[in-house]
Amino acid sequence: MKSSNPSARRRLGFIPARHANLVMPFLLSVLMTCVVSLISTLRGVGFTSRLFDLWPSAWGLSWLVAFPTLLLVLPLVKKLTALLIDQG
């Protein structure tokens, strides 16, 4: 029987929920380093044919640093966020 809930149809749901603490920083690091490395590379070399030769390696190096960093600092960020947010 098909669900009438539109958001239920959009979910892939192939990763177990217990991995959410790894999936969220993984996706965040992929997206953020992609954008930031593109902007940084674009600023460094300009919009030339070299941009797409240099950007993948810049992105890869950025991601290799960002993902473990997110895993390390995310608990601290969650605690700091809880201190700043009014729970009332």
C-alpha distances in whole Angstrom, upper triangle without the diagonal:
4,7,9,12,14,16,13,12,16,16,17,17,19,22,23,24,27,28,28,31,32,29,30,34,33,32,34,37,36,35,39,41,40,41,44,45,45,47,49,50,50,52,54,54,53,51,53,51,52,49,46,49,49,46,44,47,47,43,43,46,45,41,43,45,42,40,42,43,40,39,43,43,40,40,44,42,39,42,44,41,41,45,45,42,43,40,41
4,6,9,10,12,10,9,13,13,15,16,18,21,22,22,26,27,26,30,30,27,28,32,31,29,31,34,33,32,35,38,37,37,41,42,41,43,46,46,46,49,51,51,50,48,49,48,49,46,43,46,46,43,41,44,44,40,41,44,42,39,41,43,40,37,40,41,38,37,41,41,37,38,41,40,37,40,42,39,39,43,42,39,40,38,40
4,5,8,9,7,7,11,12,14,15,18,20,21,21,24,25,24,28,28,26,26,30,29,27,29,33,31,31,34,36,35,36,39,40,40,42,44,45,45,47,50,50,49,47,48,48,48,45,43,45,46,42,40,43,43,39,40,42,41,37,40,41,38,36,38,39,36,35,39,38,35,36,39,37,34,37,39,36,36,39,39,36,37,35,36
4,6,9,8,8,12,13,16,17,20,23,23,23,27,27,26,29,30,27,27,31,31,28,30,33,32,31,34,37,35,36,39,41,40,41,44,45,45,47,50,50,49,46,48,48,49,45,43,46,46,43,41,44,44,40,41,43,41,38,41,42,39,37,39,40,37,37,40,39,36,37,39,37,35,38,39,36,36,39,39,35,36,34,35
4,6,5,7,9,11,14,15,18,20,21,20,24,24,22,26,27,24,24,27,28,25,27,30,29,28,31,33,33,33,36,38,37,38,41,42,42,44,47,47,46,44,46,46,46,43,41,44,44,40,39,41,41,37,38,40,38,35,38,39,36,34,36,37,33,33,36,36,32,33,36,33,31,34,35,32,32,36,35,32,32,31,32
4,5,5,7,9,13,14,18,20,21,20,24,24,22,25,26,23,22,26,26,23,25,28,27,25,28,31,30,30,33,35,34,35,38,39,39,41,44,44,43,40,43,42,43,40,37,40,41,37,36,39,38,34,35,38,36,33,36,37,34,32,35,35,32,32,36,35,31,33,35,33,31,34,35,32,32,36,34,32,33,31,32
4,5,5,7,11,12,15,17,18,17,21,21,18,22,23,19,19,22,22,20,21,25,24,22,25,28,27,27,30,32,32,33,36,37,37,39,41,42,41,39,41,41,41,38,36,38,38,35,33,36,35,32,32,35,33,30,33,34,30,28,31,32,28,28,32,31,28,29,31,29,27,30,31,28,29,32,31,28,30,28,30
4,6,6,9,10,13,15,16,15,19,19,18,21,22,19,19,23,23,20,22,26,25,24,27,29,28,29,32,34,34,35,38,39,39,41,43,44,43,41,43,42,43,39,37,39,40,36,34,37,37,33,33,36,34,31,33,34,31,29,31,32,29,29,32,32,28,29,32,30,28,31,33,30,30,33,33,30,31,30,31
4,6,8,10,13,16,17,17,21,21,20,23,23,20,20,24,23,21,23,26,25,24,27,29,28,29,32,33,33,35,37,38,38,40,43,43,42,40,41,40,41,38,35,38,38,35,33,36,36,32,33,35,34,31,33,35,32,29,32,33,30,30,34,33,30,32,34,32,30,34,35,32,33,36,36,33,34,33,35
4,7,9,12,14,16,16,20,19,17,21,21,17,18,21,20,17,20,23,21,20,23,26,24,25,28,30,29,31,33,34,34,37,39,39,38,36,38,37,37,34,32,34,35,31,30,32,32,29,29,32,30,27,30,31,28,26,29,30,27,27,31,31,27,29,32,29,28,31,33,30,31,34,33,31,33,32,33
4,6,9,11,13,13,16,16,14,18,18,14,15,19,18,16,18,21,20,19,22,25,24,25,28,29,29,31,33,34,34,37,39,39,38,37,38,38,38,35,32,34,34,31,29,31,31,28,28,30,29,26,28,29,26,24,27,28,25,24,28,28,25,26,29,27,26,29,31,28,29,32,32,30,31,30,32
4,6,8,11,12,15,14,14,17,17,13,15,18,17,15,18,20,19,19,22,24,23,25,28,28,28,31,33,33,34,37,38,39,38,36,38,37,36,34,31,33,33,30,27,30,30,26,26,29,28,24,26,28,26,23,25,27,24,24,27,28,25,27,30,28,27,30,32,29,30,34,34,32,34,32,35
4,6,7,9,12,12,11,15,15,12,14,17,16,15,18,20,19,20,23,25,24,26,29,30,30,32,34,35,36,38,40,40,40,39,40,39,38,36,33,35,35,31,29,31,31,27,27,29,28,25,26,28,25,22,24,26,23,22,26,26,23,25,28,27,25,28,30,28,28,32,32,30,32,31,33
4,7,9,12,11,12,15,14,12,14,17,16,15,19,20,19,20,23,25,24,26,29,29,30,33,34,34,36,38,39,40,40,38,40,38,38,35,32,34,34,31,28,29,30,27,25,28,27,24,25,27,25,21,23,26,23,22,25,27,24,25,29,28,26,29,31,30,30,34,34,33,35,33,36
4,6,8,7,8,11,11,9,12,14,13,13,16,18,17,19,22,23,23,25,27,28,29,31,33,33,35,37,38,39,39,38,39,38,37,34,32,33,33,30,27,28,29,25,24,26,25,21,22,24,22,18,20,22,20,18,22,23,20,22,25,24,23,26,28,27,27,31,31,30,32,31,34
4,5,6,8,11,11,10,13,15,15,15,18,20,20,21,24,25,26,28,30,30,32,34,35,36,38,40,41,42,42,41,42,41,40,38,35,36,36,33,30,31,31,28,26,28,27,24,24,26,23,20,21,23,20,18,22,23,20,21,24,24,22,25,27,26,26,30,31,29,31,29,32
4,5,5,9,10,9,11,14,14,15,17,19,20,21,23,25,25,27,29,30,32,33,35,36,37,39,40,42,42,41,43,42,41,38,36,37,36,33,31,32,31,28,27,29,27,23,24,25,23,19,20,22,19,17,20,21,18,18,22,21,19,22,24,23,22,26,27,26,28,26,29
4,6,7,9,10,12,14,14,16,17,19,20,22,23,25,26,28,29,30,32,34,35,36,38,40,40,42,43,42,44,43,41,39,37,37,36,33,31,31,31,28,27,28,26,23,23,24,22,18,18,20,18,15,18,19,16,16,20,20,18,20,23,22,22,25,27,26,28,26,29
4,5,5,6,9,11,11,12,14,16,17,18,20,21,23,25,26,27,29,31,31,32,34,36,37,38,39,39,40,39,38,35,33,34,33,30,27,28,28,24,23,24,23,19,19,20,18,15,15,17,15,13,16,17,15,15,19,19,17,20,23,22,22,25,27,26,28,27,30
4,5,5,6,9,10,10,12,14,15,16,18,20,21,23,24,25,27,29,30,31,33,34,35,37,37,37,39,38,37,34,32,33,32,29,26,27,27,23,23,24,22,19,19,20,17,14,15,17,14,12,15,16,13,14,17,16,15,18,20,19,19,23,24,22,25,24,27
4,6,6,7,9,11,11,13,15,16,17,19,21,22,23,24,26,28,28,30,32,33,34,36,37,37,38,38,36,33,32,33,31,28,26,26,26,22,22,22,20,17,18,18,15,12,12,14,11,8,11,12,9,10,14,13,12,15,17,16,17,20,21,21,24,23,26
4,6,6,6,9,10,11,12,14,16,16,18,20,21,22,24,26,26,28,30,31,32,34,34,34,36,35,33,31,29,30,28,25,23,23,23,20,18,19,18,14,15,15,13,9,10,12,10,8,11,13,10,12,15,15,14,17,20,19,20,23,24,24,27,26,30
4,6,5,6,8,10,11,12,14,15,16,19,20,21,23,24,25,27,28,30,31,33,33,32,34,33,32,29,27,28,27,24,22,22,22,19,18,19,18,14,15,16,14,10,12,14,11,10,14,15,12,15,18,17,16,19,21,20,21,24,25,24,27,26,30
4,5,5,6,9,10,11,12,14,15,17,18,20,21,23,24,25,27,28,30,31,32,31,33,33,32,29,27,28,27,24,22,23,22,18,18,19,17,14,16,16,13,10,12,13,10,10,13,13,10,13,15,14,13,17,18,17,18,21,21,21,24,23,27
4,6,5,6,8,10,10,12,14,15,16,17,19,21,21,23,25,26,27,29,30,30,32,32,30,27,25,27,25,21,20,20,19,16,16,16,14,11,12,12,9,7,9,9,6,7,10,10,8,11,13,12,12,16,17,16,18,21,21,21,24,24,28
4,6,5,6,9,10,11,12,14,15,16,18,20,21,22,24,26,26,28,28,28,30,29,28,25,23,24,22,19,17,18,17,14,13,14,13,9,11,12,9,6,9,11,8,9,12,13,12,15,17,16,16,20,21,20,22,25,25,25,28,28,32
4,5,5,6,8,10,11,13,14,15,17,19,20,21,23,24,26,27,27,27,28,28,27,23,22,23,22,19,17,18,17,14,14,16,14,10,13,14,11,9,12,13,11,12,15,15,13,17,19,17,17,21,21,20,22,25,25,24,28,28,31
4,6,5,6,8,10,11,12,14,15,17,18,20,21,22,24,26,26,26,28,28,26,23,22,24,22,18,17,18,17,13,14,15,12,10,13,13,9,8,12,12,9,11,14,13,11,15,16,14,15,19,19,17,20,22,22,22,25,25,29
4,6,5,6,8,10,10,11,14,15,16,17,19,21,21,23,24,24,26,26,24,21,20,21,19,16,15,15,14,10,11,12,9,6,9,9,6,5,9,9,7,10,13,12,12,15,17,15,16,20,20,19,22,24,24,24,28,28,32
4,6,6,6,9,10,11,12,14,15,16,18,20,21,22,22,22,24,23,22,19,17,18,17,14,12,13,12,9,9,11,9,6,10,11,9,8,12,13,11,13,16,16,15,19,20,19,20,23,23,22,25,28,27,27,30,31,34
4,6,5,6,9,10,11,13,14,15,17,19,20,21,21,21,23,23,22,18,17,19,18,14,13,15,14,10,12,14,11,9,13,14,11,11,15,15,13,15,18,17,16,20,21,19,20,23,23,22,25,27,26,26,29,30,33
4,5,5,6,8,10,11,12,14,15,16,18,20,20,20,22,23,21,18,17,19,17,14,14,15,13,10,12,13,9,9,12,12,9,10,14,13,11,14,17,16,15,19,19,17,18,22,21,20,23,25,24,24,28,29,32
4,5,5,6,8,10,10,11,14,15,16,18,18,19,20,21,19,16,15,16,14,11,11,11,9,6,8,9,6,6,9,9,7,9,13,12,12,15,17,16,16,20,20,18,21,24,23,22,26,27,26,27,31,32,35
4,6,5,6,9,10,11,12,14,15,16,17,16,18,18,17,13,12,14,13,9,9,11,9,6,9,11,8,8,12,13,11,12,16,16,15,18,20,20,19,23,24,22,24,27,26,25,28,30,29,29,33,34,37
4,6,5,6,9,10,11,12,14,16,15,15,17,18,17,13,13,16,14,10,11,13,11,9,12,13,10,11,15,15,13,14,18,17,16,19,21,20,20,24,24,22,23,27,25,24,28,29,28,28,32,33,36
4,5,5,6,8,10,11,12,14,14,15,18,19,17,14,14,16,14,10,12,13,10,8,12,12,9,10,14,13,11,14,17,16,15,19,20,19,19,23,23,20,23,26,24,24,27,28,27,28,31,33,36
4,5,5,6,8,10,10,12,13,14,15,16,14,11,11,13,10,7,9,9,6,5,9,9,7,9,12,12,11,14,17,16,16,20,21,20,21,25,25,23,25,28,27,27,30,31,30,31,35,36,39
4,5,5,6,8,10,11,10,10,13,13,12,8,9,11,9,6,9,10,8,7,11,12,11,12,15,16,15,17,20,20,20,23,24,24,24,28,28,26,28,31,30,29,32,34,32,33,36,38,41
4,6,5,6,9,10,10,10,13,15,14,10,12,14,12,9,12,14,11,10,14,15,12,14,18,17,16,19,22,20,20,24,25,24,24,28,28,25,28,31,29,28,32,33,31,32,35,37,40
4,5,5,6,9,10,11,14,15,13,10,12,14,11,9,12,12,9,10,13,13,11,14,16,16,15,18,21,19,20,23,24,23,24,28,27,25,28,31,29,28,32,33,31,33,36,38,41
4,5,5,6,7,9,10,12,10,7,9,10,7,6,10,10,7,9,12,12,11,14,17,17,17,20,22,21,22,25,26,26,27,30,30,28,31,34,32,32,35,36,35,36,39,41,44
4,5,6,5,6,8,11,10,6,9,11,9,8,12,13,11,12,16,16,15,17,20,20,20,22,25,24,25,28,29,28,29,33,32,30,33,35,34,33,37,38,36,37,40,42,45
4,6,5,8,11,14,12,10,13,14,12,11,15,15,13,14,18,17,16,19,21,20,20,23,26,24,25,28,29,28,29,33,32,30,32,35,33,32,36,37,35,36,39,42,44
4,6,9,11,13,11,9,12,13,10,10,14,14,11,14,17,16,15,18,20,20,20,23,26,24,26,29,29,29,30,34,33,31,34,36,34,34,38,39,37,38,42,44,47
4,7,7,9,7,7,10,11,9,10,14,14,12,15,17,17,17,20,22,22,23,25,28,27,28,31,32,32,33,36,36,34,37,39,37,37,41,42,40,41,45,47,50
4,6,9,9,7,11,12,11,11,15,16,14,16,19,20,19,22,24,24,24,27,29,29,29,32,34,33,33,37,37,34,37,40,38,37,41,42,40,41,44,46,49
4,7,8,6,9,11,11,11,15,17,15,16,20,21,20,22,25,25,25,27,30,30,30,33,35,34,34,38,38,35,38,41,39,38,42,43,41,42,45,47,49
4,5,6,8,10,10,11,14,16,16,17,20,21,21,23,25,26,26,29,32,31,32,35,36,36,36,40,40,38,40,43,42,41,45,46,44,45,48,50,52
4,5,6,7,9,11,13,15,15,17,19,20,21,23,25,26,27,28,31,31,32,35,36,36,37,41,41,39,41,44,43,42,46,47,45,46,49,51,54
4,6,5,6,8,11,12,12,14,16,17,18,20,22,23,24,26,29,29,30,32,34,34,35,39,39,37,39,42,41,41,44,45,44,45,48,50,53
4,5,5,6,9,11,10,12,14,16,16,18,20,21,21,23,26,26,27,30,31,31,32,35,36,34,36,39,38,37,41,42,40,41,45,46,49
4,6,5,7,10,10,11,13,15,15,17,19,21,21,22,25,26,26,29,31,31,31,35,35,33,36,39,38,37,40,42,41,41,45,46,49
4,6,7,8,10,11,12,14,15,17,18,20,21,23,25,26,27,29,31,31,32,36,36,35,37,40,39,39,42,44,42,43,47,48,51
4,6,6,6,9,10,11,13,15,16,17,18,20,23,23,24,27,28,29,29,33,33,32,34,37,36,36,39,41,40,41,44,46,49
4,6,5,6,9,10,10,12,14,16,16,18,21,21,21,24,26,26,27,30,31,29,31,34,33,33,36,38,37,37,41,42,45
4,5,5,6,9,10,10,12,14,15,16,19,20,20,22,24,25,26,29,30,28,31,34,33,33,36,38,37,37,41,42,45
4,5,5,6,8,10,11,13,14,15,18,19,20,22,23,24,25,29,29,28,31,33,33,33,36,38,37,38,42,43,46
4,6,5,6,9,10,11,12,14,17,17,18,20,22,22,23,27,27,26,28,31,30,30,34,35,34,35,39,40,44
4,6,5,6,9,10,10,12,15,15,16,18,20,20,21,25,25,24,26,29,28,28,31,33,32,33,37,38,41
4,5,5,6,9,10,11,13,14,15,17,19,20,21,24,25,24,26,29,29,29,32,34,33,34,38,39,42
4,5,5,7,9,10,12,13,15,16,17,19,20,23,24,23,26,28,28,28,31,33,32,34,37,38,42
4,6,5,6,9,11,11,12,14,16,16,17,21,21,20,23,25,25,25,28,29,29,30,34,35,39
4,5,5,6,9,10,10,12,14,15,16,19,20,19,21,24,24,24,27,29,28,29,33,34,37
4,6,6,7,9,11,12,13,15,16,19,20,20,22,25,25,25,28,30,30,31,35,35,39
4,6,6,6,9,11,11,12,14,17,18,17,20,22,22,23,26,27,27,29,32,33,37
4,6,5,6,9,10,10,11,15,15,15,17,20,19,20,23,24,24,25,29,30,34
4,5,5,6,9,10,10,14,15,15,16,19,20,20,22,24,25,25,29,29,33
4,5,5,6,9,10,12,14,14,16,18,19,20,22,24,25,26,29,30,34
4,5,5,6,8,11,11,12,14,16,16,17,20,21,22,23,27,28,32
4,5,5,6,9,10,9,11,14,14,15,17,19,20,21,24,25,29
4,6,6,8,10,10,12,14,15,16,18,20,21,22,25,25,29
4,6,7,8,10,11,13,14,15,17,19,20,21,25,25,29
4,6,5,6,9,10,11,12,14,15,17,18,22,22,26
4,5,5,6,9,10,10,12,14,15,16,20,20,24
4,5,5,6,9,10,11,13,14,15,19,18,22
4,5,5,6,9,10,11,12,14,18,18,22
4,5,5,6,9,10,11,12,16,17,20
4,6,5,6,9,10,10,14,14,18
4,5,5,6,9,10,13,13,17
4,5,5,6,9,12,13,17
4,5,5,6,10,11,14
4,6,5,8,8,12
4,6,8,9,12
4,7,9,12
4,6,9
4,5
4
